[in-house]
Amino acid sequence: MPISLKRLLELLSSVSDIFSVDDLTVSLGLSRSTVGKYIREMVRRGLVVEVNGRYAVTERAKLLLEGRGKGRRAVDESTAYIFTDDKGRPIPVRIDSLEKLYIAIKYGFIPPSVVIEHISKGYLTKWISEILEAKILAEYVSKTKTIEELLEVLEEYL
């Protein structure tokens, strides 16, 4: 039976950024062979890399772990994000969660050029980092150059 990504992330949330097979065996109370199976799957999926006989959690895994805790969180109306067009006029869509951000972008409620402009000026990434407290996601979003890249990052996070 394949190991779910959810289960692998649960396991990773119980260890530090660098760990050994023994660390995971002790913290989870599992056999070395079971832990070895989990680690091989984590390596295969790019969640950890081997470094001198130990394992380091990758940036991708850190992004996914952050998303487990903050991906569905919504903020109140007073801190919702409001996009503005190139003339500074508000676009009548309140974004109070990453899910709504994803939907608004995916289905074209916000023009792609406006989204990219807000990313390039740092407005959207600041909101993601400071209001949603999703600092790793904000870093990834700041590096996106296209709507497709942004949607990929959000899909993985959510």
C-alpha positions as CSV (number, residue, x, y, z in Angstrom):
1,M,0.0,0.0,0.0
2,P,1.5,3.4,-1.0
3,I,2.4,5.8,1.8
4,S,0.3,9.0,1.7
5,L,1.9,12.4,1.5
6,K,-0.1,13.4,4.5
7,R,1.4,10.5,6.6
8,L,4.9,11.4,5.5
9,L,4.4,15.0,6.5
10,E,3.0,13.9,9.9
11,L,6.2,11.9,10.4
12,L,8.4,14.9,9.4
13,S,6.5,17.2,11.8
14,S,7.8,15.1,14.7
15,V,11.6,15.6,14.0
16,S,14.0,18.5,13.6
17,D,15.3,19.8,10.2
18,I,18.2,17.3,10.4
19,F,17.6,13.8,11.8
20,S,18.8,10.2,11.7
21,V,17.0,6.9,11.3
22,D,17.4,6.5,15.1
23,D,15.8,9.9,15.8
24,L,12.8,8.9,13.8
25,T,12.6,5.4,15.3
26,V,12.7,6.8,18.9
27,S,10.3,9.7,18.3
28,L,7.7,7.5,16.5
29,G,8.3,4.2,18.3
30,L,8.5,2.3,15.0
31,S,11.0,-0.4,13.9
32,R,14.1,0.6,12.0
33,S,12.8,-1.3,8.9
34,T,9.5,0.6,8.9
35,V,11.3,3.9,9.4
36,G,13.7,3.0,6.6
37,K,10.7,2.4,4.3
38,Y,9.3,5.8,5.2
39,I,12.6,7.6,4.7
40,R,13.1,5.9,1.3
41,E,9.7,7.2,0.3
42,M,10.5,10.7,1.6
43,V,13.7,10.8,-0.4
44,R,11.9,9.6,-3.5
45,R,9.3,12.4,-3.1
46,G,11.9,15.1,-2.5
47,L,11.0,15.7,1.1
48,V,14.4,14.8,2.6
49,V,17.9,14.4,1.3
50,E,20.7,12.3,2.8
51,V,23.6,14.3,4.2
52,N,26.5,12.3,5.7
53,G,24.3,9.5,7.0
54,R,21.6,11.8,8.3
55,Y,18.6,13.3,6.6
56,A,17.8,17.0,6.0
57,V,14.3,18.3,5.4
58,T,14.1,20.0,2.0
59,E,12.7,23.4,1.3
60,R,9.8,21.8,-0.5
61,A,8.9,19.8,2.6
62,K,9.1,22.9,4.8
63,L,6.7,24.6,2.4
64,L,4.3,21.6,2.6
65,L,4.6,21.4,6.4
66,E,3.8,25.2,6.7
67,G,0.8,24.7,4.5
68,R,-0.6,21.9,6.7
69,G,-0.9,24.5,9.5
70,K,-1.8,27.7,7.6
71,G,-3.1,26.6,4.2
72,R,-6.8,26.8,5.2
73,R,-6.6,29.7,7.6
74,A,-8.9,32.7,6.9
75,V,-8.4,36.2,8.2
76,D,-11.1,38.7,9.2
77,E,-12.5,41.3,6.8
78,S,-10.3,44.1,8.1
79,T,-7.1,42.3,7.1
80,A,-8.4,40.7,3.8
81,Y,-6.3,41.5,0.7
82,I,-7.7,43.8,-1.9
83,F,-6.1,44.0,-5.3
84,T,-6.0,47.3,-7.1
85,D,-5.8,47.8,-10.8
86,D,-3.1,49.9,-12.6
87,K,-5.0,53.1,-11.7
88,G,-5.2,52.3,-8.0
89,R,-8.9,51.3,-8.1
90,P,-9.9,48.4,-5.9
91,I,-11.0,45.2,-7.6
92,P,-14.2,44.1,-5.8
93,V,-12.9,40.8,-4.5
94,R,-11.9,40.4,-0.9
95,I,-9.2,37.7,-0.4
96,D,-9.3,36.4,3.2
97,S,-7.5,33.1,2.6
98,L,-5.1,31.3,0.4
99,E,-8.0,29.2,-1.0
100,K,-9.8,32.3,-2.1
101,L,-6.6,33.7,-3.5
102,Y,-6.1,30.5,-5.5
103,I,-9.7,30.5,-6.8
104,A,-9.6,34.2,-7.7
105,I,-6.5,33.8,-9.7
106,K,-7.3,30.4,-11.3
107,Y,-10.7,31.5,-12.5
108,G,-9.7,35.0,-13.7
109,F,-11.4,37.2,-11.1
110,I,-8.2,39.1,-10.8
111,P,-6.4,40.0,-14.1
112,P,-3.0,38.1,-14.4
113,S,-1.2,41.4,-15.0
114,V,-2.5,42.8,-11.7
115,V,-1.5,39.7,-9.8
116,I,2.0,39.8,-11.2
117,E,2.3,43.5,-10.5
118,H,1.3,43.0,-6.8
119,I,3.9,40.2,-6.5
120,S,6.7,42.2,-8.2
121,K,6.0,45.2,-5.9
122,G,5.9,42.9,-2.8
123,Y,2.4,43.8,-1.8
124,L,0.9,40.3,-2.0
125,T,4.0,38.6,-0.5
126,K,4.0,41.0,2.4
127,W,0.3,40.1,3.1
128,I,1.0,36.4,2.9
129,S,4.0,36.7,5.2
130,E,2.7,39.1,7.8
131,I,-1.0,38.6,7.8
132,L,-1.3,34.9,7.0
133,E,2.1,34.3,8.7
134,A,3.1,32.0,5.9
135,K,6.7,33.1,5.5
136,I,8.0,30.2,3.5
137,L,5.1,30.5,1.0
138,A,5.7,34.2,0.7
139,E,9.3,33.5,-0.3
140,Y,8.2,31.0,-2.9
141,V,5.5,33.4,-4.2
142,S,8.1,36.2,-4.5
143,K,10.1,34.1,-7.0
144,T,7.1,33.3,-9.3
145,K,7.1,35.1,-12.6
146,T,4.0,33.7,-14.2
147,I,0.4,33.0,-13.1
148,E,1.1,29.3,-13.9
149,E,4.0,29.2,-11.5
150,L,2.0,30.9,-8.8
151,L,-0.9,28.5,-9.2
152,E,1.5,25.5,-9.0
153,V,3.0,26.8,-5.7
154,L,-0.5,27.5,-4.3
155,E,-1.8,24.1,-5.3
156,E,1.1,22.3,-3.7
157,Y,0.7,24.4,-0.5
158,L,-3.0,23.9,-0.2
